[in-house]
Amino acid sequence: MQSTSAKSIYVSSSNGNDKYDGSSTGRAKKTLQKAADMTSPGDTVFVMQGTYTNDCSVCNVVNITRSGKKDRYITYINYPGQHPVIRFNGWAGISLTKGVSYVRVEGMEVVGYNAKLTLANALKQPQSCANKKGEIDPRYNGNGIVIESYKRKRSHHIAIVRNTVHDCGGGGIGASQCDYINVEENVVYNNSLYSLFGTSGIAFYQFYNYDTAPGYHNVIRRNKCYNNRSLVPWIKMCKIYDGNGIIIDDFRNKQNGSKQGDYKSRTLIENNICWFNGGTGIHAFQSDHVDIINNTAYCNSRSPEFNPGQILTGVSNDVRIVNNILVADNASVINSNYQNTRLIYENNLHYNVTDPSKAVINVTSGSCINGKDPGFVNASNSLNANFDIKKSSPCVGKGHPRMYSTTDFTGAERSKTSTASIGAFEP
């Protein structure tokens, strides 16, 4: 019988002991899994300073399988002022599965195994296009934080907030066959490099209809996505694909024999910064009812094997791409418009930093700004780049008068007395 009152559970990899009850910092559990297995709705798991690792080569560091309730989320959060590290070489750092719902994960650093791997070995890993022998190795394919279905059990109402996820061979933050997922204020970088599966920094795949309530069901907001890139060919095609900053994929549920039918609710992608990713900065594919508003995409499409663009949608319906900054370099395509219907594309800025006259723009409108430098404070190929815009930027006050994010990347309110600016920041 579960407790009806919320409790705090403490975990310390340094000073904890799984024989303790986890009721205080002095009686902390040692492993995340032991803490997760004793949670009830409304509980908070405080994760203290230290490094948390997986117990076996194919294990996840923690499997979260216990659900909260609508008004009583189970929360996993860093202990105030402390910095826990989830370090793994298995299939996932943090896995939310078996239909787990009403859970929040906040304040973790999740680190994959990339630093111990090489591209030469990754290209010939088991079951790769160069080596069809052996079993797939999780060291090359593990995902940082993953929300996934299990035997027709579907997760919903999950919040992944203010985490740092990096150096995972597979994807950074991924959710499949879910609904009501919020991914906000995370830093996601150096992921997807060695996976066989064409993963990305933040990826939503084949969502299902928990209900048809109005409004946004899913939100991807104020995240940084940097240098997520595929270096190993996707095993289905033996070509380089994906490695995107953010992707919404197959919400029509047409792939892999899915029987779920079309996903019908809206998804919002706003105030994100995506730069130097191998694939797109942001895109929706075979997915409807997506709003991509007030984002900044800079010099993505790094993979020479294909040239997808900065922000775009393909084979989709009812997508709105508004108030975004799209910057390319060299011969990189800025955007595309492939088999879309009811696409609204307005008040975006397009620029090519190598040669503005050579910008390849496949979709634009009279409200868009072409060929003008957006005026970033310090754009660079670095995690420390600053994509705030100067007050002299041509983006200032040029956003759509009715369709815009009400806050900016910092959470500051955009002006109510004048037109909002283009991009993730309001100067």
C-alpha positions as CSV (number, residue, x, y, z in Angstrom):
1,M,0.0,0.0,0.0
2,Q,1.4,3.4,-1.0
3,S,1.7,6.3,1.4
4,T,-0.9,9.1,0.9
5,S,1.5,11.8,2.2
6,A,4.5,13.0,0.1
7,K,7.9,12.3,1.4
8,S,11.5,13.4,0.6
9,I,14.0,10.6,-0.4
10,Y,17.7,11.4,-0.4
11,V,20.4,9.7,-2.5
12,S,24.1,10.0,-2.1
13,S,26.6,8.0,-4.2
14,S,29.4,9.1,-1.9
15,N,27.9,8.6,1.6
16,G,24.7,6.7,1.1
17,N,23.9,3.1,1.9
18,D,21.0,1.2,0.3
19,K,20.2,-0.3,3.7
20,Y,19.2,3.1,4.9
21,D,15.6,4.3,4.5
22,G,16.6,7.5,2.6
23,S,14.7,9.7,5.0
24,S,17.4,12.3,5.5
25,T,20.8,13.4,4.2
26,G,22.4,11.3,6.9
27,R,20.4,8.2,6.0
28,A,20.6,8.6,2.2
29,K,20.2,5.7,-0.3
30,K,23.3,5.0,-2.3
31,T,21.8,4.2,-5.7
32,L,19.1,6.0,-7.7
33,Q,17.4,2.8,-8.5
34,K,16.7,2.0,-4.8
35,A,15.3,5.5,-4.3
36,A,13.1,5.2,-7.5
37,D,11.7,1.9,-6.3
38,M,10.3,3.3,-3.1
39,T,8.6,6.4,-4.6
40,S,4.9,7.3,-4.3
41,P,2.9,10.1,-5.9
42,G,4.0,13.5,-4.6
43,D,7.5,12.3,-3.5
44,T,10.7,14.2,-4.2
45,V,14.0,12.4,-4.7
46,F,16.9,14.7,-3.8
47,V,20.0,13.5,-5.7
48,M,23.1,14.7,-3.9
49,Q,26.7,15.3,-5.1
50,G,28.5,12.4,-6.6
51,T,28.6,10.2,-9.7
52,Y,26.0,7.6,-10.4
53,T,26.8,4.7,-12.8
54,N,25.1,1.7,-14.3
55,D,25.6,-1.7,-12.6
56,C,26.2,-3.8,-15.8
57,S,27.2,-3.3,-19.4
58,V,23.6,-3.3,-20.7
59,C,22.0,-1.7,-17.7
60,N,20.5,1.8,-17.3
61,V,21.6,3.9,-14.4
62,V,18.0,4.2,-13.3
63,N,14.7,2.9,-14.6
64,I,11.8,5.1,-13.5
65,T,8.7,3.0,-13.5
66,R,6.6,4.4,-10.7
67,S,4.1,7.2,-11.6
68,G,2.8,10.2,-9.8
69,K,-0.7,11.7,-10.2
70,K,-2.1,14.7,-11.9
71,D,-1.6,17.0,-8.9
72,R,1.2,14.9,-7.3
73,Y,4.2,14.5,-9.6
74,I,7.1,12.4,-8.5
75,T,10.2,14.7,-8.8
76,Y,13.8,13.8,-9.2
77,I,16.0,16.9,-8.6
78,N,19.5,17.8,-7.6
79,Y,19.9,18.6,-3.9
80,P,20.1,22.4,-3.6
81,G,23.6,23.7,-4.5
82,Q,24.8,20.3,-5.5
83,H,25.7,18.8,-8.9
84,P,25.0,15.1,-9.4
85,V,26.4,13.4,-12.4
86,I,24.8,10.4,-14.1
87,R,27.6,8.6,-16.0
88,F,26.8,5.6,-18.1
89,N,28.0,3.2,-20.8
90,G,24.8,1.1,-21.0
91,W,21.6,1.7,-22.9
92,A,20.5,4.9,-21.1
93,G,21.4,7.2,-18.3
94,I,17.8,7.8,-17.2
95,S,15.0,5.7,-18.6
96,L,11.3,6.4,-18.0
97,T,9.4,3.4,-19.1
98,K,6.4,1.0,-18.6
99,G,3.9,3.8,-19.1
100,V,5.3,5.9,-16.2
101,S,3.5,9.3,-16.0
102,Y,3.4,12.5,-14.0
103,V,7.2,12.6,-13.4
104,R,9.6,15.5,-13.4
105,V,13.4,15.1,-13.9
106,E,15.5,18.3,-13.1
107,G,19.0,19.4,-12.5
108,M,21.0,16.3,-13.6
109,E,24.1,16.1,-15.7
110,V,23.9,13.0,-17.8
111,V,27.2,11.9,-19.5
112,G,27.6,9.2,-22.0
113,Y,30.7,7.2,-23.1
114,N,31.9,9.2,-26.1
115,A,35.2,10.3,-24.5
116,K,36.3,6.6,-24.3
117,L,35.4,5.8,-27.9
118,T,36.9,6.5,-31.3
119,L,35.2,7.0,-34.7
120,A,37.4,4.3,-36.3
121,N,36.0,1.7,-33.9
122,A,32.5,3.1,-34.1
123,L,32.4,2.7,-37.9
124,K,33.1,-1.1,-37.5
125,Q,31.1,-1.7,-34.3
126,P,28.8,-4.8,-34.3
127,Q,25.9,-4.7,-36.7
128,S,27.3,-1.6,-38.4
129,C,27.3,-1.3,-42.2
130,A,30.9,-2.5,-42.1
131,N,30.4,-5.3,-39.7
132,K,27.2,-7.3,-39.5
133,K,28.4,-9.7,-36.8
134,G,27.8,-9.6,-33.1
135,E,25.3,-7.9,-30.9
136,I,24.7,-4.1,-30.9
137,D,26.9,-2.4,-28.3
138,P,25.2,0.0,-26.0
139,R,28.4,2.0,-25.5
140,Y,28.0,3.4,-29.0
141,N,24.2,3.7,-28.9
142,G,23.1,4.6,-25.4
143,N,20.7,7.6,-25.0
144,G,21.0,10.2,-22.2
145,I,17.4,10.6,-21.1
146,V,14.8,8.4,-22.8
147,I,11.0,8.2,-22.4
148,E,9.6,5.1,-24.2
149,S,6.7,2.8,-24.4
150,Y,6.7,-0.8,-23.1
151,K,4.2,-3.4,-24.3
152,R,1.5,-0.9,-25.3
153,K,2.0,1.1,-22.1
154,R,2.3,4.8,-23.0
155,S,3.9,7.5,-20.9
156,H,2.3,11.0,-20.5
157,H,2.8,14.2,-18.5
158,I,6.6,14.1,-18.2
159,A,8.8,17.1,-17.6
160,I,12.5,17.1,-18.4
161,V,13.9,20.4,-17.1
162,R,17.2,22.1,-16.6
163,N,19.4,19.1,-17.2
164,T,22.7,18.9,-19.1
165,V,23.0,15.9,-21.4
166,H,26.2,15.3,-23.4
167,D,28.6,12.9,-25.0
168,C,26.1,10.1,-25.5
169,G,26.8,7.8,-28.4
170,G,23.0,7.8,-29.1
171,G,20.5,10.6,-28.6
172,G,20.4,13.3,-25.9
173,I,16.7,13.5,-24.9
174,G,14.2,11.3,-26.6
175,A,10.5,10.4,-26.3
176,S,8.5,8.0,-28.3
177,Q,4.8,7.0,-28.3
178,C,4.0,9.5,-25.5
179,D,1.8,12.6,-25.0
180,Y,2.1,15.7,-22.8
181,I,5.9,16.0,-22.8
182,N,7.7,19.1,-21.8
183,V,11.5,19.5,-22.5
184,E,12.6,22.9,-21.2
185,E,15.9,24.7,-20.4
186,N,18.2,21.8,-21.0
187,V,21.7,21.9,-22.5
188,V,22.2,19.1,-25.0
189,Y,25.5,18.7,-26.8
190,N,28.0,16.3,-28.4
191,N,25.4,13.5,-28.7
192,S,24.5,11.1,-31.5
193,L,28.0,10.8,-32.8
194,Y,28.5,7.0,-32.8
195,S,25.0,5.5,-33.0
196,L,23.8,3.2,-35.7
197,F,20.2,4.5,-35.4
198,G,20.3,8.1,-36.7
199,T,19.5,9.8,-33.4
200,S,19.4,13.6,-32.5
201,G,19.8,16.0,-29.7
202,I,16.1,16.2,-28.8
203,A,13.7,13.9,-30.6
204,F,10.0,13.2,-30.3
205,Y,8.8,10.2,-32.3
206,Q,5.3,8.8,-33.1
207,F,3.3,10.3,-30.3
208,Y,-0.2,9.0,-29.3
209,N,-3.4,10.7,-28.4
210,Y,-3.8,10.5,-24.6
211,D,-6.8,12.8,-25.1
212,T,-7.8,15.6,-27.5
213,A,-7.9,18.5,-25.1
214,P,-7.2,21.9,-26.8
215,G,-3.9,23.8,-26.4
216,Y,-0.3,22.7,-26.5
217,H,0.3,19.1,-25.4
218,N,4.0,19.2,-25.9
219,V,6.5,21.9,-25.4
220,I,10.2,22.1,-26.3
221,R,11.4,25.5,-24.9
222,R,14.6,27.4,-24.1
223,N,17.0,24.5,-24.8
224,K,20.5,24.8,-26.1
225,C,21.4,22.1,-28.7
226,Y,25.0,22.2,-29.9
227,N,27.2,19.8,-32.0
228,N,24.8,16.9,-32.0
229,R,25.9,15.0,-35.1
230,S,25.8,11.5,-36.8
231,L,29.2,10.2,-37.8
232,V,28.2,6.6,-38.3
233,P,25.9,5.5,-41.2
234,W,22.3,4.7,-40.2
235,I,22.0,0.9,-40.5
236,K,18.7,1.0,-42.5
237,M,20.2,2.9,-45.4
238,C,24.0,2.8,-44.8
239,K,24.1,6.6,-45.1
240,I,24.5,9.5,-42.7
241,Y,21.2,10.8,-41.5
242,D,19.8,12.9,-38.7
243,G,22.1,14.3,-36.0
244,N,19.6,17.2,-35.7
245,G,19.3,19.7,-32.9
246,I,15.5,19.1,-32.5
247,I,13.2,16.9,-34.5
248,I,9.5,16.0,-34.4
249,D,9.3,12.8,-36.4
250,D,6.4,10.7,-37.8
251,F,3.5,12.0,-35.7
252,R,1.4,10.5,-38.4
253,N,2.5,7.1,-37.3
254,K,3.3,5.8,-40.7
255,Q,6.7,4.1,-40.0
256,N,7.6,0.7,-38.6
257,G,4.1,-0.7,-38.8
258,S,2.6,1.7,-36.3
259,K,-1.2,1.3,-35.9
260,Q,-1.7,4.4,-33.6
261,G,-3.1,6.7,-36.3
262,D,-2.5,10.4,-36.7
263,Y,-1.4,12.4,-33.6
264,K,-3.9,15.3,-33.4
265,S,-2.7,17.8,-30.8
266,R,-0.3,20.7,-31.1
267,T,3.3,20.9,-30.3
268,L,5.2,24.1,-29.5
269,I,9.0,24.6,-30.2
270,E,10.0,28.1,-29.0
271,N,13.0,30.1,-27.9
272,N,15.5,27.3,-28.5
273,I,19.1,27.9,-29.8
274,C,20.5,25.2,-32.1
275,W,23.9,25.6,-33.6
276,F,26.6,23.5,-35.4
277,N,24.5,20.4,-35.4
278,G,25.1,17.8,-38.2
279,G,21.6,17.8,-39.5
280,T,19.0,20.5,-39.2
281,G,18.7,22.9,-36.3
282,I,15.0,22.2,-36.0
283,H,12.6,20.3,-38.2
284,A,9.3,18.4,-38.3
285,F,8.9,15.4,-40.6
286,Q,5.6,13.7,-41.4
287,S,4.1,15.5,-38.4
288,D,1.2,17.9,-38.2
289,H,0.1,20.8,-35.9
290,V,3.6,22.0,-35.0
291,D,4.5,25.6,-34.1
292,I,8.2,26.6,-34.5
293,I,8.3,30.1,-33.1
294,N,11.1,32.5,-32.0
295,N,14.0,30.1,-32.3
296,T,17.6,30.7,-33.4
297,A,19.4,28.3,-35.7
298,Y,23.0,29.0,-36.7
299,C,25.3,27.1,-39.0
300,N,23.7,23.7,-38.7
301,S,23.9,21.1,-41.6
302,R,27.5,20.3,-40.8
303,S,27.3,16.8,-42.2
304,P,28.6,16.9,-45.8
305,E,26.7,13.8,-46.7
306,F,23.5,15.7,-46.8
307,N,22.3,19.3,-46.6
308,P,19.0,19.6,-44.9
309,G,18.9,23.2,-43.8
310,Q,18.4,25.2,-40.6
311,I,14.7,25.2,-39.7
312,L,12.1,23.4,-41.9
313,T,9.3,20.9,-42.3
314,G,8.6,18.2,-44.7
315,V,5.6,16.0,-45.6
316,S,3.6,17.8,-42.9
317,N,0.4,19.8,-42.5
318,D,-0.6,22.8,-40.4
319,V,2.9,23.8,-39.4
320,R,3.8,27.4,-38.5
321,I,7.4,28.6,-38.8
322,V,7.4,32.2,-37.5
323,N,9.9,34.7,-36.0
324,N,13.0,32.5,-36.4
325,I,16.6,33.4,-37.2
326,L,18.1,31.0,-39.8
327,V,21.8,31.4,-40.5
328,A,23.8,29.2,-42.8
329,D,27.4,29.2,-44.0
330,N,29.2,28.1,-47.2
331,A,26.7,26.4,-49.5
332,S,24.4,25.2,-46.7
333,V,20.7,25.3,-47.5
334,I,18.7,27.6,-45.2
335,N,15.3,25.8,-45.5
336,S,13.1,23.7,-47.7
337,N,9.4,23.1,-48.4
338,Y,8.7,19.5,-49.4
339,Q,5.2,18.2,-49.7
340,N,3.7,20.4,-47.0
341,T,0.2,21.7,-46.8
342,R,-1.1,24.7,-44.8
343,L,2.4,25.9,-44.1
344,I,2.6,29.4,-42.5
345,Y,6.1,30.8,-43.0
346,E,6.4,34.4,-41.9
347,N,8.7,37.0,-40.3
348,N,11.9,34.9,-40.4
349,L,15.4,36.2,-41.0
350,H,17.7,34.4,-43.5
351,Y,21.4,35.0,-43.7
352,N,24.5,33.3,-45.0
353,V,27.7,34.3,-43.0
354,T,30.1,33.2,-45.8
355,D,28.4,35.1,-48.7
356,P,24.9,36.6,-48.2
357,S,24.5,36.7,-52.0
358,K,24.7,32.9,-52.1
359,A,22.1,32.1,-49.5
360,V,20.0,29.1,-50.7
361,I,16.5,30.0,-49.5
362,N,13.8,27.6,-50.7
363,V,10.8,29.1,-48.9
364,T,10.3,32.7,-47.9
365,S,7.5,35.3,-47.7
366,G,7.1,39.1,-48.0
367,S,7.4,39.5,-44.3
368,C,10.8,37.7,-44.1
369,I,14.1,39.5,-43.9
370,N,16.8,38.2,-46.4
371,G,20.5,38.9,-46.5
372,K,20.9,41.0,-43.3
373,D,23.3,40.0,-40.5
374,P,21.2,39.3,-37.4
375,G,23.8,41.0,-35.2
376,F,24.6,38.4,-32.6
377,V,26.7,39.3,-29.6
378,N,29.2,36.5,-30.1
379,A,28.2,33.7,-32.5
380,S,30.8,30.9,-32.7
381,N,31.4,27.2,-32.9
382,S,31.5,26.9,-29.1
383,L,29.2,25.8,-26.3
384,N,29.9,29.3,-24.8
385,A,28.6,31.2,-27.9
386,N,26.2,34.1,-27.2
387,F,23.3,34.4,-29.6
388,D,21.7,37.4,-27.9
389,I,21.1,40.1,-30.5
390,K,22.4,43.7,-30.3
391,K,19.9,46.6,-30.1
392,S,21.0,47.5,-33.6
393,S,19.9,44.1,-35.0
394,P,17.5,44.1,-37.9
395,C,15.5,41.5,-35.9
396,V,14.5,44.0,-33.3
397,G,10.7,44.7,-33.4
398,K,10.3,42.8,-36.7
399,G,8.4,39.8,-35.4
400,H,4.9,38.8,-36.3
401,P,2.4,41.2,-34.7
402,R,0.1,38.5,-33.4
403,M,2.1,35.2,-33.4
404,Y,5.1,35.2,-31.1
405,S,6.5,33.8,-27.9
406,T,5.4,35.9,-25.0
407,T,8.8,35.4,-23.2
408,D,12.3,35.1,-24.6
409,F,15.2,32.6,-24.0
410,T,16.0,34.1,-20.6
411,G,12.3,33.9,-19.5
412,A,12.0,37.7,-19.7
413,E,8.7,39.0,-21.0
414,R,8.7,40.3,-24.5
415,S,7.5,43.9,-25.0
416,K,3.7,44.5,-24.9
417,T,4.0,48.0,-26.3
418,S,5.8,47.2,-29.5
419,T,6.2,44.3,-31.9
420,A,8.3,41.4,-30.6
421,S,11.7,40.7,-32.1
422,I,12.7,37.8,-34.3
423,G,14.8,35.0,-32.7
424,A,15.2,33.5,-29.3
425,F,16.2,36.8,-27.5
426,E,14.5,40.1,-26.9
427,P,17.2,42.7,-26.5
